[in-house]
Amino acid sequence: MNVTVWNEYRHERQNEEVASVYPNGMHEEIASFLRKSGVEKVNTATLDEPEHGLTEDVLAQTDVLIWWGHMAHEEVTEAVVNRVYERVLSGMGLIVLHSGHFSKIFKKLMGTTCDLKWRQSGEKERLWVVQPNHPIVEGVPECIELDKEEMYGEHFDIPVPEELLFVSWFAGGEICRSGCTYTRGQGKIFYFRPGHETYPTYKHPEIRRVISNAVRWAAPTKRPAPIYGEARVNN
């Protein structure tokens, strides 16, 4: 399996607080624990690389793409968005993290604004597992508790999830659908809410377990591509 971890990589280079948490970037933090989990090949790509690091060749070899974006959604070119979109439809898995909910690619795939409520005040978050038999939550306790996270709250303007795996509760009383799966074409999509850049969320062992599980779940099905068009009767 070949995984590509995509990250804007802007906060880590512009904000000392973020750099102190993720000195090599969130993409390298995620790539590192995926490699340790046994994923065969993990590459990284960032916004400021040519074609945002997501060339046709890179995407053609990517089984699962992980996406983290926040401050520069509008800088992602339509050509790259369309390239990722077509790959998802043809079977590439996509995992969208935290503020990637507002990325061009996620909004294009969802067909909604993907807007929500938010508050940055370092509140406690509890992620409750609501579908305990799903492979993405294998080995995960019934609740993951994060001491500090950014609040995302309902209404979250996304389509009704095909599977709802996590619901978050925050100390301010809000809740949020925080682990949602979808299919688009032949591709599988997982949105996972936690991951604000100033907190060490991607160092948390249970968050790492969820993302590692999600990579394996989202991997393409190994079968011939569907054949479309006029069908003739074969006797």
N, C-alpha and C positions, 0 to 999 in steps of 0.2 A: 504494500500500500504506500502511496506517495501523498503526503500531506503538505500543503502550502499554508503558512501562517502569514496573513497580511495585516499590517499595522500602519497607521499614519506615520508614527514615529516623529511626531512634532512635540507633544508635551514633554517627552523625556529629554529633548534637546533644548527646550526653552524654559523649563521650570525646574528649579533645583530640588524642590520637594518631590516631584515625580521622579527625577533622576536618582534621588537617594533611595527610592523604593525599587525602581527598575533601572539600574545603571546601564544595562545592555539593551534596554527596550522591552516592552511587554511581549513583543513577538519572540524575542530570544528566551524570555522566561517560559513562555508557553511551549516553544519548540523544544526546550531542554527537558521539561518533564515528560513530554510526549515521547522523546527518544528513550528516556529511561523506562517508560511504560511498555516498550517493545514495538512501537510503530517503526516499520522498516526504514522509511526515508522521510525526513522532515526538512523542508526548505522554508526560507522566509522571503518576504517581499515587502517593500515599503513605498509610500506615496511618491517620494521624490526620486525614485529610480526611473529610468526610461520606461514609458508605458506602465508606470506604477509597479514595475516588476512583474506584471501579469501579461506577458507576451502570449501570442498564440501557442508557441511551443511550450511555455511553462504550463499554461492551462490544459493543454492537450495531455500532459503527463501528470496532472493533478487529479487524484481520486477524491480528496476532500479539501475544501478551502475554508479556512477560519478567518473571520473578518472582524477587526476592531477599528472603529473610526469615531471621530468626535468633532474636532474643531475645523475640519477641512473637507466636509462632505462634498461641497460644491466644486472642489478642485479635481475631483475624480472625473475623468473625461467620459463622455457618452460612449465613445468607441470601446473603452474598457468595460463599462457597465454592460453594454450589449454583448460583449464577448463572454463575460461571466454568465450573463443571463442564458445565452444559448448553451453554454456548457452545463448549467444546472438542468435545463430541459432535456439535455441528452444523457444525463445520468450522474454528473458530478455532485457530490454532497456539499452542502454549505452550512457552516455553523456561524451564526451571527451573535456577537457578544456585546452586552451592555449597550452603550450609546450607538452601536452599529444599527440599532433599530431605526435610526433616522438616515441611514445611508441610502444613496440612490438605488443600489442594487436591491436592498431589502424592500424599499417602498415599491419598486417596479414589480418585484415578485409577489408582494402582498396586494397591490392594487388599492391601497388605502393611504391615509396620511401618516400612519404609524406614530401619531403624536400621543402625549401622555402628560401627567402631572409629574413634577420633580421638585426636590429640595435637597440642597447640598449642606448637610449639617452634621454628618458623621454619626448617624443613628445606628442602633442595633437593628440587624435584620435577621429574621428567621425564615428560612426557605423550607416549607413543608412539602414532603413528597405526597402527591395525591394519586399517583398511579404506581403502586409499589411493585408491580410485576413487569415493568418495562425494562428492557436491557440498558437504557441510559442510566437508570438509577440502581443498577446492580451493585451491591456492596456498599450502598449509601445508607446512612441512618435515616430514621423517619423525619428528622429535622436537621438542617445545617444552620448553625448559628454563626453570624459574622458580627464582631464587636462594633465595627464601624463600616458603614456603606452609605452611598447616596440613595435617597429615597426616590423610587419611581412608583407612581400610583395610578389607579384607575380613575377615569376610563382610559384604557390603552386602546387606541384606534387601530386594531389589527383584525383580520378575519377570525372567526371562531376557530380555535386550534383544532386540528384533526385529533391531536392527543395533548392533554394538559398534564404535565408531569410535576410542576412545582407551582405553588402559590406562596408569595412572600408576604410577611407581616413586618411592619416597621413600628418602632417605638412611638411614633406620632399617631399610630392607629390606622394608617393606610394599608391597603393590600394591593398586590399586583400579580397578574399572571406572568410568571417568571421563567417557565420552561415549557416551550410550545413547539410542537412538531407540525410540519406541513409536507406535502409532496407537490411538486410542480413538474409536469412532464414525467421524466424518468428519475428526476433528482429528489433527494430527501433533504429537508431543511430543519435545523434546530435553532431556535432562538433561546439564549440563556442570559438572564438579566444582570447578575452581579459583575463587577469589574471596574469600578471607578478608579481612575489613574492614580489618585493620591493615597490609595489604601492597598495593602499587600494581599489583595483577594486571590490573585493567581498563585500565591504561595501556600494557600490553604489546602491541606491534603484532600478534603472532600470535594472542593471545587475542582481540583485537578482530576480527581476520579471521574466526576461527571463529564468533564471535557474529553478525557481519554475514552470513556465509554461511548460518548456521542460520536467521536471520530469513527469508531468501529461500526456503530449503527448506521452512520450516514454513507459508508463506503458503497460504491456502485454494485448493483447486482451483476454477477458474472453470467450474462446470457446475451444472445444475439439481440441487436437493436430491433424494435418493431418495424415491420414493413407496412408502408402506407400506400395509398393510391388504389387504382382499379384492381379488383381481384377477379381472376378468372377461375372457372370451375375446372378442377382436375379430377377426372374420373379414373 
